[in-house]
């Protein structure tokens, strides 16, 4: 990467509230009068979590606990992974409870400044934020929707990054920072006029988004069609409370002689799923080695070597190389924990719905990046099994049901699996050519969704341009 040079006048440093002597690109400008962010809000509030953090609690009443990971880059809440807290905890606190039209803002870490708007499509009952998220609630100065668009714009985001990111250690926002942020002022009539234009585009985006299929649904459907498995019957079996089982079945595929209800339910479901499949094999036959990662003390947005986290797994089987934590610790064999292109990883610990997810490193790795203790790196015999096929199996209903019921841990922050559960995993492994055929069928459908993403991104950029032009436009007195 080349060196960036710039001439900076000493007099220009006075515009930086912290008088930091460092290079920064020029701040966006506006001819509009400015108002304080805090003067535009009726509420600024962060949430909390109970001791021990988020949990998965089966058959108990819960409330949703939103963190930075649930705030999508598109300004919407990501509903694919919903952490929860006990409902009694939600009822016991008066802070951090979410309402319609609230703006949620990441207040610290690598995601600082990312925001979303809680709209009418969100299931709003019993929802709160954790301690890493601010709730912004607008007052009469700005309409909620308009304030959200202003906050996302580069004019405001530049100020956030200038205040929160240019320091050693973890970036973050506090109330002192918020008191320094200024917004361009718009009359109410201007806001309504601009929102009328934006709302038409947002409706077009919603239509496009409704046509999009989730990766998990695509993967499940392809496997269901190929192996002639009725997915509706699968979901019915999974919800069943009564389990027909006999003592003679307990030892079947059960080297540890586990006798719990969850284990036997998994066995029963597999017996139904696999009844007409003639290529069921045990994964241990194809595993050469497994290795758990290393979790050094790390800090979000800190310095040192990047460390991956659970948020980097994805249902499409591609590991997202977007580490948010860094460590300055070292060890003699640290190079054994650096990721490489082609690595196959399995999530060793998570909620029961996400434990055992698999993802592959598809990118060229140009820097040292550590995989943590909750990752299992699996070396496979690729003569007989395709890694991409295996990742799809792990992430499909076949893998989800297996790992959900063999994972260890009850009513805890997370459950875990080990190499033992990987070795004992029984799954369909057809001929290598058939595996590739299934992979290509899934990839074709996943790729078709990328065109939808491109269309959505194009329309979102149009909205951003409308706000940007409005900020630069000279204010006209109403």
N, C-alpha and C positions, 0 to 999 in steps of 0.2 A: 504494500500500500504506500502510495507516495506521500511526501510531507506536504501539509497544507500551510501556505504562507499568507500572511495578511498584514497590512499596515493598520495599526490601531492608534488613534489619537488618545493621549493621556486624558484629555478633557472628556472623552466618551466613557471613561471608566466610572464617572459619577452617576451614570444612568443605571449602574449595577448596584442594587441595594446592599449587597455584601462586600462591595469594593474588591471583587476577586480579580486578580491580574491574570487573565487567561483569555484565549481566543474564543470568540463566539460569533456565530453568524449574526447578521444584523436583525434586530427585532422588527417584526411586522409593524406597519404604521397605519394610522387612521386619522382623518381630519375631524372625526366625530368627538364630541365631548365624552369624557370618561367618568364612570361611576365605580365605587368600590363594590367588589363582589359581595362582601358581607352585608352591605346595605341592600342587596337584592334578595336576601334569603330570610325566611322566617324560621328556619331550623338548620343547624349544622351539628351533626351527631354521628359518632361512631358506635358500633355495636360491641358485642362481647360473645364469649363462648363459655360453657361450664368447664370446670377443671377436668383436664383430660382431652379437651378438644371435641371435634365432631365425632359422631358415632354412627354405627348402623345398628338399629334396634328392631328386631323382627317382632311383629305382632304387638307393638306398643305404639301409643300415640306420639307423634313427633311434629316438629316444626322445621321448616327449611332454614338453613343457615348459609347465607350467601357470602362468598369470599371473592378475592380478585380473579380467581380462575373461572368464575361463572360470568364475569363481565366480558362479553365478546368484543372482538375488534370492530364488529359492525355496529356497535352501539346497542346491541340487544343482549338479553340474558341467555346464557347457554343452559338449556334445560336437560342436556344429556347426562350430566353428573351433578346430582343435587345432594350435598351434604346435609345432614339433619342434626337437630338437638332434641332432647326430650321436651315434650309439650309443657311439662311442669316448669322447666327452666324458662321457656318463652313466656309463660304466664307470670313468672316471678319477677320479671324485669320490666322497666318502663322505658328503656333506651334501645335504640337500634331497630325498632319495628317499622317495617316497610309499608308504604301506602301507594295507591295509584298515583302516577305522575311524579313520583320521587326520582331524583337523579342520584345514582349510586356512583361513587368515585373511589378508585383505589388510592389509599392514602400513604402507602409506603411500599418498599421493595421495588423490584424491577418493573412492576406494572403501574407505578405511580402515575396518576393523571388519567389513566384509562377510565372511561365512564360509560354508563348506559342509562336509558330512560325506561322506567317501569310503565308499560302501557297496558291497555285494556285486555290484551291477549294473555297476560301472565296470571297464573293461578295464585291469587294474592292472599288467600287465607293463611294465617300463621306463618309469616315470613319475616325473618330478621337478618341483619348483617352481622358479620364478625368484627373483631377489633381492627382489622386492616382495611375497612371500608367506611367511608363517610356517606351519610345521607344528606343531600342538599334538597331543601324544600323551598320553592320560590315564594316570594311575597307578591304584592300587587305591581311591582316595578316591571317584571317580565312574566309573560306567559311561560308555563313550565316547558313546553316543547321548544320555544324559542331560546330559552336559557340553556337548554341542553345543547342545541346546535351551536350557540356561542361558546360554550365551554369546550366543545370538541374542536373548534376552529384553531388554526395555528396561532392566531393572535393571543389566545388564552393559554394554549398548550406551551407556547414558547416561554411564557412567564413561569409556568409550573416547573418546567425543566430547569430554568435558570435558578429557581429557588430551591428545588428539591434534589436535583441530581449533581450539582457541582460542589460536591463535598466528599471527603473521604468516608468510606464505609457505606452503610445502607442509605439509599435515598429515601426521602419521605416528606410529607406535608404536615404542618402543624397550624394552629390557629394564628400564630404570628405570620406565617407565610401567607395564609389566606387573607389576612388584613392588608397585604401589599398588592394583591391581584386586582387589576382594573379591567372593566369591561366597556366596550363602546356602547353608548346609549342610543336606544331606539324608542321612538314614540309608540304607543300602543297600536295606533292605526298602521304604522309601518310594519310592526310585528305581524299583525293579522294579514296584511297584504302579502308579505313574504311567505307566511305559513300556508296560505291558500295555494301558492304555487308548489311548495314543497310537499304538501299533503297529497297532491295528485301524483307526484312521483313516488311517494311512499306507498300508495295504493298499488301502483304498478309493480313495485318491489315485492309487496305481499303476495300478489298473484304469482309472480315468478317463484318465490320461495315455497309456496304451497305445492308447486309442481316438483319440488326437489325431494328425492328419496334419501334417507339416512344410510350411511355406509353399512351399518349393522343389518338393516332391513334387506339391503341388496345381497349381502353375503348369505344371510339366512335363506333367502328365497332361492338363490342358486343351488345351495347345498340341498335344500328341501326338494327342488325339482330333480336334481341329478340322482339323489338316492331314494326318490319317491317317498319322502317323509311328509306326512300331513302336519303342517306347522300348528294348525288350530288344535289338533290332538295333543301335540307336544305341550302347548301352553295349558291345556286342560289337565294333563298329567301333572304338570309342575304345581298347579294350584290344589291338587287333590290332598285332602287331609287324612284319608284312610288308606293305609298301605297293606295290600295283601302280601304276606311273606311267610315262608316256612323255614324251620331250622335247617333243612337240607340245602337251602340256598345260601346260608350265611358264609360258608367257606369258599364259595365260588368267586374266583378272581380276587380273593381277599387274604393275601399273605400275612397281614397283621391281625387277622381275625377280628376286625372291627365289627361291633354289633349294634352301633347306635342307629337311631331312626333315620338320621340324615344320610348315613352311608347306605343303608338298605333302600332308602327312597331313590338315591342315585342309581343303585344297581337295578332297581325295578324299572326306572325310566329308560336306562340303557337297554334293558332286555326288550322293551317295546320298540325303541328306535332302531335297534340293530337286527331285528328279527328277520328282515328280508335283505340284509346286506352281507355279501360273502367275502368282504375284504377287511374284516375287522382284525387289527393287530395291536400288540402292546408297544407303546412308544419306546420303551427301554431297549428294544432290539435295534433301534436306529440312533440312539444317543451315544456318542463317544465319551463326552465328559460334560460336567456342569461346574460352574464356579459362581459363588455369591460375590457381590461387589463389596465395596468399602465405603463407609459413611464417615468421613472426617468432619470435624466441627466446621460448619460453613455458614456464610452470611449472605442474605439476599442483597444483590447489588454491591457486594464487597469487592475485594481484590484477591488475586491469586488464580488458581486453576478452577475452571468451571466444573460444577457437579450437577449431573442430571437429577431429575425428580420424577415422581409418579405421573405428573401432569404431561410428561413427554410421550407417554404411550397413546396410541390411537387405534380405533377399531379398524381402520383401513390397513393396519399392519405395518405402517411406516413410522419409525421412531422420529419424533420431531426434535431436531438438534437445536433447542432453544433453552439452554440452561439459564436459570435465574439466580442460582446460588454459586458462591465461590469460596475456596478454601486456601489458606496459607500453610496448612499442615503438610507434612511430608512423611515418607517411610521408605525403607530400603528397597522394597519391591513395588513401588508405586506404579511402575510402568505396566504391571500386570493388570491394573484396573483402568487403563486407558481404552477407550472404545476404538474400534476400527470399522471400516466399511465392510459390510457383510455380516457383522455380529447379529446373532439371534438372541433376543432378550425376552424373559418372562417376568412379569410382576410377581414378586414373592409375597408381598403384603399389600392389602387394600381392603375396601369394603367387600362383602361377599359377592356383589354384582360385578366388581372390577378386578378382583384378585385373579391372577393367572392370565391376564391379557398379554398378548405377544406382539412384539414389534421388531422390525429389522432396520439396521443402519444402512440406508441406501445412499447417503451422501458421502462424498470424499471428505475425510476429516483432516483439516489442515492445522489443528492445534490439539494439545493434550486436553482431553475431557474425561472425567472420572465417572464410572457407573457405580451407584451406591449399593448399600447392603441389601436393599429391598429389590434389587435386580438379580436374576439368575442368568448368567451367560451360558448358552447351551451350544455345544459343538455337535453337529449332526453328521451322519453318514449320508452325504448328498448324492451317493450313487443310486439310492432307492427312494429318497424323499426330497421333495422340493420345499425350500424354506418358506417361500411365499404361500404355498398351499397350506403348510403347517400353521402359519400365522393366522390364516383365514379360519382354519378349523378351530384353533384356540379361541378366536374372538367370536365365532358363531355360536348358535344355541347349543351345539354339541359340546364345545369347551366350556361355555358359561354354566351349563347345568352340572357338568362334572366338577369343576373347581368350586362352584358354590357349595356343593354338598361334601366335598372332601377336605375343604379348608378347615384349619383348626382355630378355635377361639370362639367365645360366646359373649355377645353383648359387650364387646370391647371396641376400642377405637378402630382397630383393624384385625382382620383374620389373616392367616398365613398358610402358604403351602411350601413344600420343600422339594428337593430333587426326588424324593421317594414318590410323591404324587405324580411327578412328571414321568418317572420310569414306569409307573403302574397304569398310566392313562391308556385306556383302550379306545381306539378311534378308527374310522375308515381310512385305509391307505391303499387306494387302487394302484394300478400300474402307473409308472412314471409319466407316460404319455397322457394318461387320463388326468393325472394331477395338473399337468400343464394346461390341458383343455379347460378344466374348472377354473384355474387361475385366470386364464384369458377371458373367460365368460364374465368373471367378477370385475376384472380390470376394465373391460369394455363398458360395463354399466357405470362403474365409478368415474371413468373418464368423461362419460356423457354428462355427469353432474358438474364437471369443471366449467362447461360452457354456461351453465346456469349461474355458477359463481361469477364468471366473467361479466355476464349481463347485469347481475346485482351490483358488482363493483363499479361498473360504468355509471349506473344510475346514482349510486351513492356519491361518486365523484361529482356528478352534476349538482347534487344538493350542496356539497362542500363549496363548489364554485359560486353558487347563488349566495351563500352566507359570506364568502370571502369578498365578492364584489360589493355586497351591501355594506360591509365594514369599511371598505375603501371609499365608497361613495360619500360625497359630502352631505352632511346632515341638512335637511330642509325643515325649517320650523313649521310645526303643525298649525 
